[in-house]
Amino acid sequence: MRRPLTAAVLVTALLTALSLPGTAARAADPAPAVSKVADTQLDSQALYFVSYNGLVNNNAFQKNGLLTHKGHQYAAWYTADRTAVVARRALGSANWQTVRLPHQLRYDDSHNVISMGVSRTDGRLHLNMDSHSDGFFYVKSAAGLLDDPTTTAWTAAGFGAVQTTLDGLSPTSRFTYPQFIATPEGRLQLSYRVAVSGNGRNALAEYDGTRWTALGEWTSSTGTYTGEHGSSTARNMYLHGIDYSADGTLHAFFTWREQSAAVMCDGGGITNHDTGYVRSTDRGRTWRNAAGTLVGTTGGSDRVAVTDPGLVVDPLGPDHSLMNQESQATDSAHRPHALVSYVPGRFGQCTTDYVADRTAHGRVFHIRQDPATGAWKKTEIPVPLNSSQRTHLVFDKYDNAYAVMPYGRIAGASEASGYTDWKLLFDGSGLNAFGEVVVDDTRLAQDGVLSFMYQQRSSGTTPSPIRVADFALPS
C-alpha cells in the first residue's frame, strides 16, 4: 500500500524540480483550441458575385475588412445595391450599428475590396475602396471618432466626402491592393501596387495625422528571371502581407508573378514562383533580406528585384499553381511566419488548370525560421485545401498557430511541437461559407478572440448574408 506524501516531501520535490536545468517553472502552455462563442449577422442581403473565384466582400488579403480598436470592432462591405457600408459594435455585442457611405461599387470585380485602417495620432478611421489597376475611392472619418466610441454617435455625418485622392495626393493612376498598416508610434501607412499584374511595383504612402506623403516605390518590375521552360523580363511582387512586429520591424513575405507565360510548363497554370522575405527596421524606408543585406530603398533607384541575393526562403517553380497574397504573421518573439499553398510535386510536376488542380490537390504549408540556426523550415498542414482560395495565419498568446482555411475551417499547431502537430480544430460546420474569410488580425491581442467575417454561399448574383463568427482561444 502506497503511503501519502507529506507536505515536506512535496515541497522538497517541487524545489528539486525547479532547480533542475531545463525544468519549466510553470505548467505547460495550453494546446491550440477553438470554441465558437458567437455568430452575428452584418447584412442579410450583401452583394454577391463570383469573380476571380472569389467574392468582393471576402478576400483574405484585405487589410483590413474587419478590425478592432479601443474595445469596438469595425466591418466594411458592399450591400445588395452596391453601396459601401461600414459598421461597428462593442466587443461581445450582437448589435452592429451601420452607416451607408456615398459610394457604389463600379464593377463586378472581386479585387475592388474595401480596406480599413486607424490613425491613432488623430483617432480617424480610413477606408480605401473600389480599385483594380485604375483609380481608387477614399474616405476618412472625423478626427477623434474612434477615440471614445461609447459616447460618439455612429452616423454618416461622422465621415468626410468620398475622394479620388489621398487628401490631394495622387500616388498613381493605376492603383490596386490597398493595405493599411499602423506604425508603432501611431502613424498610418498605405501599401499598394502601381500598374498591373505581371508588370507592377509595390509602393508606400504615409499619414502623420495631418497629411499624406508618398514614400515611393520599393520593388522593381525589371530584370530577367529564367526558369526550366523559358525566361521573363517583367513581373510584380505579390505580398503575403506587410506587418509590424512588436519590436518595430516591418516584415513582408512575397511571391513573384512573371509577365511571360513562357516560364510555365502549360498555359493553364500561373506564373507565380518562389516565396521570398524582406524586412525593414526604419518604417519601410529601406529593405533587407533575412541575412541583413540591404536590397532596396523606398523611393530610390535601387529597389527590391528578382535578381537580388538572399530573397528566396522557399524555392518553387511556376508549375505548381502557387497562390499569391496568402498570409503572414509574427509571434511574440517577433519571428516571422508565413503560409503558402500550392500543388505538391507528388501530384505531378505540371499543373494544367489552376483552379481545378488546386481544388483537387492543393495543400497549405507553414514556413518559419529556425530560431537556433536561422534556417527556413516548412511543414505541410495535413488538411486538404479543397479550394483554389487562400488561408490566413494568426497566433494566440501562447504562440500557438492557427490557419483559418477556406470555408471557415480552422487548423492549429503548437510552438512546443515546433509547429509539427497541425490538426483540424473546427470543420466549418453550419457556416455555409463561400471560399475565403476575412480575419480580424487586431482583435486577438485585445480579448483573446479569433474573429472572422464570412459570406454565405449563393448562386449567380443573388445577395446572401454576411456574418462575423467569434472563437475563444486559450486564455
KOLKOLBA-386362 format. One record per atom (N, C-alpha, C, O): residue in one letter; x, y, z. Coordinates in steps of 0.2 Angstrom, whole numbers, plus 5000, padded with zeros to 4 digits. Example, Ala and Ser with C-alpha at 12.3 -4.5 7.8 and 13.67 -1.06 7.14 Angstrom:
A506649725039/A506249785039/A506649845039/A507149835042/S506449895035/S506849955036/S506450005039/S506750065040/
END
This chain:
M500449945000/M500050005000/M500450065000/M500950075004/R500350114995/R500750174995/R500550225000/R499950235002/R501050255004/R500950305009/R500850375006/R501250385001/P500350415008/P500350485005/P500950525007/P501250515012/L501150565002/L501650615003/L501550665008/L500950695008/T502050675012/T501950735017/T502050795013/T502350805008/A501850855017/A501950925014/A502650935013/A502850965008/A503050915018/A503850925017/A504050895011/A504550915008/V503850825010/V504150795004/V503950824998/V504350834993/L503250854997/L503050884992/L503450954990/L503650964984/V503550984996/V503951054995/V504651034992/V504951074988/T504950984995/T505650964993/T505650944986/T506150964982/A505150904984/A505150884977/A505050944972/A505350944967/L504650994974/L504551054970/L505151094969/L505351114964/L505551104975/L506151144975/L506651104971/L507051144967/T506651044971/T507151004967/T507051014960/T507451024956/A506351004958/A506151014951/A506351084948/A506551084942/L506251134952/L506351204950/L507151214949/L507351254945/S507551174953/S508251184952/S508551144947/S509151164945/L508251104944/L508551064938/L508551104932/L508051134930/P509151094928/P509151134922/P508651114917/P508551054916/G508351164914/G507851154908/G507151134911/G506751124907/T507051134918/T506451114920/T505951184920/T506151234922/A505351174917/A504951234917/A504651254924/A504451204928/A504651314925/A504451334932/A503651354932/A503451364937/R503351344926/R502651344925/R502351284922/R502751254919/A501751284923/A501351224919/A501451234912/A501551294909/A501451184908/A501451184901/A500951234898/A500351234900/D501151264893/D500651314889/D500051264886/D500251214884/P499451294886/P498951254883/P499051244876/P499351284872/A498751184873/A498751174866/A498351214862/A497851244865/P498451224856/P497951264852/P497251234852/P497151174852/A496751274853/A496051254854/A495551314852/A495751374853/V495051304849/V494551354847/V493851334850/V493651274850/S493451384852/S492751364854/S492351424852/S492451484853/K491851404848/K491451464845/K490951494850/K490651454853/V491051554850/V490651594856/V490051634853/V489651654857/A490151654847/A489651704844/A489651694836/A490151684833/D489051714833/D489051724826/D488451774825/D487851764826/T488651834822/T488251884822/T488151904814/T488651904810/Q487551934812/Q487451954806/Q487552024805/Q487352064808/L487952044799/L488052114797/L487552134793/L487252194793/D487352094788/D486852114782/D486552044780/D486952004778/S485952044779/S485551984776/S485651984769/S485451934765/Q485752044766/Q485752054758/Q486452084756/Q486452144753/A486952054757/A487652084755/A487752064747/A487452014745/L488052114744/L488252104737/L488552034736/L489052014739/Y488352004730/Y488651934729/Y488751924722/Y488351934718/F489351914720/F489551884713/F490251854714/F490651874718/V490351804710/V491051774710/V491451804704/V491251804698/S492051824706/S492551854701/S493251834703/S493351834709/Y493651804698/Y494251784700/Y494251724706/Y494651724710/N493651694705/N493551634710/N493451664717/N493451624722/G493351724718/G493251754725/G492651804725/G492351814720/L492551834731/L491951874732/L492351944734/L492851944738/V492052004732/V492252064733/V492252084741/V492652124743/N491752054745/N491752064752/N492152024756/N492252034762/N492451974753/N492851924757/N493451894754/N493551844751/N493951944753/N494651924751/N495151924757/N495151974760/A495451864758/A495851864763/A496451914764/A496751924769/F496651944758/F497151994758/F496952064760/F497352104761/Q496252074761/Q496052134764/Q496452154770/Q496452114775/K496652214770/K496952244777/K496752314778/K497052354775/N496152314781/N495852264785/N495052274783/N494852334782/G494752224782/G494052224781/G493652214787/G493052234788/L494052194792/L493752194799/L494352204804/L494852184803/L494252254809/L494752274813/L494452294820/L493852314821/T494852294825/T494652314832/T495052364835/T495752364834/H494752414838/H495152474841/H494752494847/H494152514846/K495152504853/K494852534859/K494152494861/K493652534862/G494152434860/G493552394863/G492952394858/G492452364860/H493052414852/H492552414847/H492852384841/H493452384839/Q492352344837/Q492552314831/Q492252344825/Q491652364826/Y492552354819/Y492352384813/Y492352334807/Y492852304807/A491852344803/A491752304797/A491552344791/A491252394792/A491752324785/A491552354779/A491452304774/A491752254773/W490952324770/W490752284764/W490252324760/W490052374761/Y490052284754/Y489552314749/Y488952284750/Y488952214750/T488352314751/T487752294752/T487452274745/T487752294740/A486852254745/A486552224739/A486452274733/A486552254727/D486352344735/D486352394729/D486952424728/D487052474725/R487552384730/R488252404728/R488552464733/R489052484731/T488152484737/T488352544742/T488852514747/T488752464750/A489452554748/A489952534753/A489652554760/A489352604761/V489752504764/V489452504771/V489952494776/V490452454775/V489952534782/V490452524787/V490052524794/V489552564795/A490252474798/A489852464804/A490252454810/A490852444809/R490052464816/R490452454822/R489952424827/R489352424827/R490352384832/R489952364838/R490452364844/R491052364843/A490252364850/A490652344856/A490852274856/A490352234854/L491452254858/L491652184858/L491152154862/L490952174868/G490952094860/G490452054864/G489752064862/G489352024864/S489652124859/S488952134857/S488752104851/S489152094846/A488052094850/A487752074844/A487452124840/A487252114834/N487552184843/N487152244840/N487652284836/N488152324838/W487652284829/W488052324824/W487752384822/W487152384820/Q488052444823/Q487752504820/Q488052514813/Q488652504812/T487652534809/T487852534802/T487752604799/T487352644800/V488252624795/V488252684791/V488352664783/V488852634782/R487952694779/R488052694772/R488452744769/R488252804771/L488952734766/L489452784763/L489152804756/L488852764752/P489352864754/P489052884747/P489552864741/P489752904738/H489552794741/H489952774735/H489652704734/H489452664738/Q489552684727/Q489352624725/Q489952584721/Q490252624716/L489952524722/L490452484718/L490352494710/L489752484708/R490852504707/R490852514699/R490752454695/R490352444691/Y491152404697/Y491252344693/Y491152274697/Y491252274703/D490952224693/D490952154696/D491652124696/D491752084692/D492052154700/D492752134701/D492952124708/D492952174712/S493152064710/S493252044717/S493852074720/S494052074726/H494252104715/H494852144718/H494652214721/H495052234725/N494152234719/N493952304722/N493652304729/N493152334730/V494052284733/V493852274740/V493852334744/V494052394741/I493652334750/I493652394755/I494152374760/I494152324763/S494652424761/S495152414766/S495152464771/S494952524769/M495252454778/M495152504783/M495852504787/M496252464787/G495952564790/G496452574794/G496352634799/G495852674798/V496752634805/V496652684810/V497252724811/V497752694812/S497152784811/S497752834813/S497652854820/S497252894822/R498052824824/R498052834831/R498152904833/R497952934838/T498552934829/T498853004831/T498253054831/T498253104835/D497653044827/D497153084827/D496453044828/D495953084827/G496452984829/G495852944830/G495352944824/G494752934825/R495652934818/R495252934812/R495152864810/R495652824810/L494652844807/L494552784803/L494652804795/L494352844793/H495052764792/H495152774785/H494952714781/H495052664783/L494652734775/L494452674770/L494652694763/L494552744761/N494952644760/N495152644753/N494752584749/N494752534752/M494452604744/M493952554741/M493952564733/M494152614730/D493652504730/D493452504723/D494052524718/D493952574715/S494552484718/S495152494713/S495452434711/S495452384715/H495552434704/H495952374701/H496352404695/H496052404690/S496952424696/S497352454691/S497052514688/S497152524682/D496652554692/D496452614690/D496352664696/D496752654701/G495952704696/G495852754702/G495552714708/G495252664707/F495652754714/F495352724720/F494852774723/F494852834720/F494452754728/F494052804731/F494252794739/F494252744742/Y494252854742/Y494552864749/Y494052904753/Y493852954751/V493952884759/V493552924764/V493852914771/V494152864772/K493852964775/K494152964781/K493552994786/K493253034784/S493652974792/S493152994797/S493353064800/S493953084799/A492953094804/A493153154808/A493653134813/A493653074815/A494053184815/A494653164820/A494253154826/A493753184828/G494553104830/G494353084836/G493753034836/G493453014841/L493453014830/L492852974830/L492952904833/L492452884837/L493552884833/L493752814836/L493952814843/L494152764846/D494152874845/D494452884852/D493952864858/D494252834863/D493352884857/D492852874863/D492252844860/D491752884860/P492252784857/P491652764853/P491052754858/P490452754855/T491052744864/T490452734869/T490052804869/T489452794870/T490352864867/T490052924868/T489952954861/T489653014861/T490252934856/T490252964850/T489752934845/T489752874844/A489352974842/A488752944838/A489052914831/A489552944829/W488752864829/W488952824823/W488452844817/W487952814817/T488652894814/T488152924808/T488552944802/T489252954803/A488252954797/A488552974791/A488953044792/A489453054788/A488653084796/A488953144797/A489653144800/A490053194800/G489853084803/G490553074806/G491053054800/G491653044802/F490853054794/F491353044789/F491353094784/F490853134782/G491953114781/G492053164776/G491853144769/G491553084768/A491953184764/A491753164757/A492153114754/A492753104756/V491953074750/V492253024746/V492753064741/V492553104737/Q493353044741/Q493853074737/Q494153024732/Q494152964733/T494453054727/T494853004722/T495653024723/T496053004718/T495853054728/T496553064730/T496553054738/T496053044741/L497153054740/L497353054747/L497353124750/L497953144751/D496853154751/D496853224753/D497253264748/D497653314751/G497253254742/G497553294737/G498153254734/G498453274729/L498453204737/L498953164735/L498753114730/L498253074732/S499053114724/S498853064719/S499453024718/S499853034714/P499452964721/P500052924721/P500152884714/P500752874712/T499652864711/T499652834704/T498952834701/T498452834704/S498952824694/S498352824691/S498152744690/S497552734688/R498552704692/R498452634691/R498652594698/R499152574699/F498052594702/F498152584709/F497752514711/F497252504708/T498052474715/T497752404717/T498052384723/T498552404725/Y497652344727/Y497852314733/Y498052364739/Y498552354741/P497552404741/P497652444747/P497752404753/P497352364754/Q498252414757/Q498352384763/Q498552434768/Q499152464768/F498152454773/F498352504779/F498852464784/F498652414786/I499352504786/I499752474791/I499852524796/I500052584795/A499752514803/A499852564808/A500552554811/A500852494812/T500952614811/T501652604813/T501652604821/T501152624824/P502152584824/P502152584831/P502052644835/P501752644840/E502252704832/E502152764835/E501452794833/E501252854836/G501052764829/G500352784828/G500152814821/G499652844820/R500752824817/R500552844810/R500252794806/R500152734809/L499952804801/L499652754796/L499952754790/L500052814786/Q500152694787/Q500452694781/Q499952654776/Q499552614778/L500052664770/L499652634765/L500152594760/L500552634756/S500052534759/S500452494754/S499952484748/S499352474749/Y500252484742/Y499852474736/Y500252454730/Y500852464731/R499952434725/R500352414719/R500252464714/R499652494713/V500752484710/V500752534705/V500752494698/V501152444698/A500352504694/A500252474687/A499952404687/A499452404691/V500152354684/V499752294683/V500052234685/V500652234686/S499652184685/S499852114687/S500452094681/S500252094675/G500952064684/G501452044679/G501952104677/G502452084674/N501852164679/N502252214677/N502052274681/N501852324679/G502252274688/G502052324693/G502552324698/G502952284699/R502452374702/R502852394708/R502452404714/R501952434714/N502752384720/N502452404726/N502752474729/N503252494728/A502252504732/A502452574735/A502152584741/A501652554744/L502352644745/L502052664751/L501952734752/L502252774749/A501352754755/A501252814757/A501152824765/A501052764768/E501152884768/E501152884775/E500752944777/E500853004774/Y500352934782/Y499952984785/Y500153004792/Y500152954796/D500353064794/D500653084800/D500153114805/D500353144810/G499453114803/G498953144807/G498753214804/G498253244806/T499153234800/T499053304796/T498953294789/T498553324786/R499453254786/R499353254778/R499753184776/R500053154780/W499553164770/W499853104767/W500453124763/W500453184760/T500953084763/T501553094759/T501753034756/T501652974758/A501953034749/A502152974746/A502852964747/A503353004746/L502952904750/L503652874751/L503952854745/L504552854745/G503552824741/G503852804734/G503852724733/G503552684738/E504052704727/E504052634726/E504652604729/E505152634730/W504552534731/W505152504734/W505352434730/W505752404732/T504952414725/T505052354722/T505152364714/T504952414712/S505552324711/S505652334704/S505352284700/S505252224702/S505152304694/S504752254689/S505252224684/S505052184680/T505852254684/T506352234679/T506852184681/T506852164687/G507252164676/G507752104677/G507552044674/G506952034672/T507951994673/T507751934670/T507751874674/T508151864678/Y507151844674/Y507051784678/Y507051724673/Y506651724668/T507451674674/T507551614669/T507351554673/T507651534678/G506851514671/G506651454674/G506751394669/G507151404665/E506451344671/E506551274667/E506351284660/E506651254656/H505851324659/H505551324652/H505651384648/H505651384642/G505851434651/G505951504647/G506151554652/G506251544658/S506151614649/S506351674653/S505751734653/S505351724649/S505851774658/S505351834658/S505751894660/S506251884664/T505551954657/T505952014659/T505552064663/T505752124664/A504952044665/A504452094668/A504052054673/A503951994672/R503852084679/R503552044684/R503252094689/R503352154689/N502852074694/N502752114700/N502852064706/N502752004706/M502952094712/M502952064718/M502252064721/M501952114722/Y502052004723/Y501352004727/Y501551984734/Y501951944736/L501352034739/L501452024746/L501051974749/L500351974748/H501251934753/H500951884758/H500651924764/H500251904768/G500951984764/G500752034770/G501252084771/G501852074768/I501152134775/I501652184777/I501452204784/I500852244784/D501852194789/D501552194796/D502152214800/D502752194799/Y502052254805/Y502552274810/Y502452224816/Y501952204818/S503052194818/S503052154824/S503152204830/S503352264829/A503152184836/A503152224842/A503752264843/A503852314847/D504352234840/D504952274841/D505052324835/D505652354835/G504552344831/G504652394826/G504852374820/G504952414815/T504952304818/T505252284812/T504652274807/T504152244809/L504652294801/L504152284796/L504352224792/L504952224789/H503952174792/H504052114788/H503652104782/H503052124782/A503952074777/A503552064771/A503751994767/A504351994765/F503351944768/F503451884763/F503151904757/F502651944756/F503351864751/F503051884745/F503151824740/F503551784741/T502851834734/T503051784728/T503051834722/T502751884722/W503451814717/W503451844711/W502951824706/W502851754706/R502651864702/R502251844696/R502651864690/R502651934689/E502751824685/E503151844679/E502551864674/E502051844674/Q502851914670/Q502351934664/Q502351884659/Q501751874656/S502851844657/S502851804651/S502651734653/S502951704658/A502151704650/A501951634651/A502451584648/A502351524650/A503051604645/A503551564643/A503851524649/A504251474648/V503851554655/V504151514661/V503751454663/V503951414667/M503151444661/M502751394663/M502751334659/M502951334653/C502551274661/C502551214658/C501951204654/C501851174649/D501351244656/D500751244652/D500351304653/D500451334659/G500051334648/G499651394649/G499051394654/G498851454655/G498851334656/G498351334661/G498551344668/G498151354673/G499251354669/G499451364676/G499551444677/G499151484675/I499951464682/I500051534683/I500751544685/I501151494687/T501051604683/T501751614683/T502051634690/T502651664690/N501651624696/N501951634702/N502551584704/N502451534702/H503051614707/H503551574709/H503951594715/H503951654716/D504251554719/D504651564725/D504251604730/D503851644729/T504451584736/T504251634742/T504851664744/T505451634746/G504851734745/G505351774747/G505251814753/G504651814756/Y505751844756/Y505651884763/Y506051944763/Y506651934761/V505852004765/V506252054766/V505952094773/V505452074775/R506352134776/R506152174782/R506452244782/R506952254778/S506152284786/S506352354786/S506352374794/S505852354797/T506852404796/T506952424803/T506852504803/T507052534808/D506752534798/D506652614798/D506052634794/D505952684791/R505452594796/R504752614794/R504752614787/R504352654784/G505052564783/G504952554776/G505352594772/G505252594766/R505852624775/R506252674770/R506752634767/R506952644761/T507052584770/T507552534767/T507352464768/T507052454773/W507552414764/W507352344765/W508052304764/W508452314761/R507952254769/R508552204769/R508252134769/R507752114770/N508752084766/N508552014766/N508651984773/N508752024778/A508451924774/A508451884780/A509151894783/A509251884790/A509651894779/A510351894782/A510551964784/A511151974787/G510152014783/G510352084784/G510652124779/G510852184780/T510652104773/T510952134767/T510452184764/T509952164763/L510752244763/L510252294760/L510152274753/L510552264749/V509452274751/V509252254745/V508852304741/V508652294735/G508652364745/G508152414741/G508052474746/G508052464752/T507952524742/T507752584746/T507152614743/T507052624737/T506652634747/T506052654745/T506052724742/T506352774745/G505852734736/G505952804733/G506552814729/G506652864726/G507052764730/G507652764727/G507752734720/G507252704718/S508352734718/S508452694711/S508552624712/S508452584707/D508852604718/D508952534719/D508352504723/D508352514729/R507952464720/R507352434723/R507452364723/R507852334720/V507052334727/V507052254728/V506852224722/V506352234719/A507352184719/A507252154712/A507352074713/A507652054717/V507052044708/V507051974707/V507851944707/V507951884709/T508251984705/T508951964704/T509351984711/T509951964711/D509052014716/D509452024722/D509551954726/D509151914725/P510151954729/P510351894733/P509951884739/P509751934742/G509851824741/G509651804748/G508851824749/G508651824755/L508451834744/L507751844745/L507351784746/L506951784750/V507551734742/V507151674742/V507251624748/V507751604750/V506651614752/V506651574758/V506351504757/V506451454760/D505951494751/D505751434749/D505651434742/D505151464739/P506151404738/P506151404731/P505551354728/P505451304731/L505251384723/L504751344720/L504651374713/L504551434712/G504651334708/G504551354701/G503851364699/G503351354703/P503651394693/P503051414691/P502551364690/P501951374687/D502751294690/D502251244688/D501851214693/D501551154692/H501751244699/H501351214704/H500851254707/H500551244712/S500551304703/S500051344705/S500051374712/S499651364716/L500651404713/L500751444719/L500251504720/L500251544715/M499951504726/M499551564727/M499951624729/M500451624732/N499651684726/N499951744728/N499551774734/N498951754735/Q499851824738/Q499451854743/Q499151814749/Q498651824751/E499551764751/E499251714755/E499251744762/E498751784764/S499751734767/S499651764773/S500351764777/S500751724775/Q500451804782/Q501051804786/Q500851834793/Q500251864794/A501251824798/A501151844805/A501751844809/A502251804806/T501851874814/T502451874818/T502251844825/T501651864828/D502651804829/D502551784835/D502751834841/D502951884839/S502651814847/S502851854852/S503551874853/S503751924856/A504051834850/A504751844850/A504951884843/A505551884842/H504451904840/H504551954834/H504751904828/H505051934823/R504651844828/R504951804822/R504451794817/R503851794818/P504651804811/P504151804805/P503951734803/P504351684803/H503251724801/H503051664799/H502551674793/H502351734792/A502551624789/A502051634783/A501751574781/A501951514783/L501151574778/L500851524775/L500851524767/L500751584765/V500951474764/V500951474756/V500551414754/V500451364758/S500251414748/S499851354746/S500051344739/S500051384735/Y500051274737/Y500251254730/Y500051184729/Y499851154734/V500151154723/V500051084722/V500751054723/V501251064718/P500851014728/P501550974729/P501650934723/P501250904719/G502350924722/G502550884717/G502350814716/G502350774711/R502150784722/R501850714722/R501250704718/R501050654717/F500950764716/F500350764712/F500450774705/F500050784701/G501150784703/G501350794697/G501750864697/G501750904701/Q502150864691/Q502650924691/Q502450974686/Q502751024684/C501750974684/C501551024679/C500751034680/C500350984678/T500551084683/T499851094684/T499551124677/T499951174674/T498951104675/T498751124669/T498051164669/T497851194664/D497751164675/D497151204677/D497251234684/D497151194688/Y497351294684/Y497551324691/Y496951314696/Y497151284701/V496351324695/V495851314699/V495651244701/V495651224707/A495651204696/A495451134696/A496051094700/A495851054704/D496651114698/D497151074701/D497251094708/D497451054713/R497251154710/R497251174717/R496651154721/R496851124727/T496051144718/T495551124722/T495651044723/T495451024729/A495851014719/A495950934719/A496550924723/A496550874727/H497150954723/H497750934726/H498150984730/H498650974732/G497851044730/G498151104734/G498251084741/G497851054745/R498851104744/R499051094751/R499351164754/R499651204750/V499251174760/V499451234763/V500151214767/V500151164770/F500651264767/F501251254771/F501451304775/F501251364774/H501651294781/H501951344786/H502651354785/H503051304786/I502851414784/I503551424784/I503851474789/I503451524791/R504351454793/R504651494798/R505351484799/R505651434796/Q505751534802/Q506451524803/Q506651494809/Q506351514815/D507051444809/D507351414815/D507651464819/D508151494817/P507451474826/P507751524830/P508551504832/P508851554833/A508751444831/A509351424833/A509851434827/A510451454828/T509651414821/T510151404816/T509951464811/T510451474806/G509351494811/G509251544806/G508951504799/G508751544794/A508951444799/A508751404793/A507951414792/A507651414797/W507751414786/W507051414785/W506751344785/W507051304781/K506151334788/K505851264789/K505151274786/K504851324786/K504951214784/K504251214781/K503951154783/K504151094783/T503251154785/T502851104787/T502251104783/T501851154783/E502051044780/E501351044777/E500851034782/E500850994787/I500251074781/I499651064786/I499251004783/I499051014777/P499150954787/P498850894784/P498050894783/P497750854785/V497850954780/V497150964779/V497050984772/V497351034770/P496750944767/P496750964760/P496451034759/P495951044763/L496651064755/L496451134754/L495651134751/L495251174754/N495551084747/N494851084744/N494551144741/N493951164741/S495051194739/S494851254736/S495451284732/S495951264733/S495251334728/S495851374725/S496051434729/S496451464727/Q495751444735/Q495751504738/Q496351504744/Q496651454745/R496351564748/R496851574752/R496751554760/R496151544762/T497251544764/T497251534771/T497551584775/T498051614772/H497351604781/H497551664785/H497851634791/H497651594794/L498451664793/L498851644799/L498751694805/L498851754804/V498651664811/V498651704817/V498951664822/V499051604822/F499151704828/F499451674834/F499051694840/F498851744840/D499051644845/D498751664851/D499251684856/D499851694854/K499151704862/K499551724867/K500151674869/K500651694872/Y500051614868/Y500551564869/Y500951544863/Y501351494863/D500851584858/D501151574851/D500951504848/D501351474844/N500351484850/N500051434846/N499851464839/N499651524839/A499951424833/A499751454827/A499151424825/A498951364826/Y498751464821/Y498051454818/Y498051464811/Y498251524809/A497851424807/A497751434800/A496951434798/A496651384799/V496751494797/V496051494795/V495951484788/V496151524784/M495651424786/M495651404779/M495051424776/M494551444779/P494951414769/P494351424765/P493751384769/P493851334772/Y493151414768/Y492551394771/Y492551404779/Y492151374782/G493051434782/G493051454789/G493251394793/G493151394799/R493651344790/R493951294794/R494551324797/R494851364795/I494751294803/I495251314807/I495751254809/I495451214812/A496351264807/A496851214810/A497351244815/A497351304814/G497651204819/G498151234824/G498751194825/G498751134824/A499251224827/A499851194829/A500251224835/A500151284836/S500551194839/S500851224845/S501651234844/S501951204840/E501851294847/E502551304847/E502951254850/E503551234848/A502751214855/A503051164859/A503251114854/A503751074855/S502851094849/S503051044844/S503451064839/S503651024834/G503651134839/G504051154833/G503551164827/G503751164821/Y502951174829/Y502351184824/Y502351124819/Y502351134813/T502451064822/T502351004818/T501750964819/T501650914816/D501350984824/D500750944826/D500050974823/D499550974827/W500151004817/W499551034814/W498950984814/W499050924812/K498351014816/K497750964815/K497151014815/K497151074817/L496550984812/L495951024811/L495651034818/L495550984821/L495451094819/L495151114826/L494351124825/L493951114829/F494251154819/F493551174818/F493451164810/F493751184806/D492851124808/D492751104801/D492351144797/D492151134792/G492151204800/G491651254797/G490951234797/G490551264793/S490751184801/S490051164801/S489651214802/S489751254807/G489051224798/G488551264800/G488651334797/G488151374797/L489251354795/L489351424792/L489151434785/L488851484783/N489151384781/N488951384774/N489351444770/N489051474766/A490051444772/A490451504770/A490651484763/A490851434761/F490651544759/F490951534752/F491751554753/F491851614754/G492151504751/G492851524750/G493251554756/G493151534761/E493551614754/E493951644759/E493551684764/E493051704763/V493851694770/V493651734775/V494051794777/V494651784775/V493851844780/V494251904782/V494351904789/V493851914793/V494951894792/V495151884799/V495351954802/V495651994798/D495051964808/D495252024811/D495952014815/D495951984820/D496452034812/D497152024815/D497252064821/D497752054825/T496852114822/T496952164828/T496652144834/T496752174839/R496152094834/R495752084840/R496052034845/R495952044851/L496451984842/L496651934847/L497051964853/L496951934858/A497452014852/A497852044857/A497452074862/A497652084868/Q496852094860/Q496452134865/Q495952094869/Q495852114875/D495652034867/D495251994871/D495351924870/D494951884872/G495851904866/G495951834865/G495451794861/G495351734861/V495051834856/V494551804852/V494851804845/V495051854842/L494751754841/L494851744834/L494151764831/L493751724832/S494151814827/S493551844824/S493651844816/S494151874814/F493151814813/F493251824805/F492551844802/F492051814805/M492551874797/M491951894793/M491951844787/M492451834783/Y491351824786/Y491251774780/Y490551784777/Y490051814780/Q490551764771/Q489851774767/Q489651704765/Q490051664763/Q488951694766/Q488651634764/Q488651624757/Q488551664753/R488651554755/R488551534748/R487951564745/R487351564748/S487951584739/S487351594735/S487451574728/S487951534727/S487051594723/S487251574716/S487051644712/S486651684713/G487451644706/G487351704702/G487551764705/G488051774708/T487051814705/T487151874708/T486651884714/T486451944715/T486351834717/T485851834722/T486251854728/T486651814731/P486051914731/P486351934738/P486251874743/P485851834743/S486751874748/S486751824753/S486951864760/S487251914760/P486851824765/P487051854772/P487851864772/P488151814770/I488051914776/I488751924778/I488751924785/I488351964788/R489251884788/R489151874796/R489951874799/R490351874795/V489951884805/V490551884809/V490551824814/V490051824818/A490951784814/A491051724819/A491651734823/A492151764821/D491451724830/D491951734835/D492151664839/D491751624840/F492851654840/F493051594843/F493551614849/F494051644848/A493351584854/A493851594860/A494451554859/A494351494857/L495051574861/L495651534861/L495851534868/L495651564872/P496351494869/P496651484876/P496851544879/P497151594876/S496651554885/S496751614889/S497251604895/S497351654898/
END
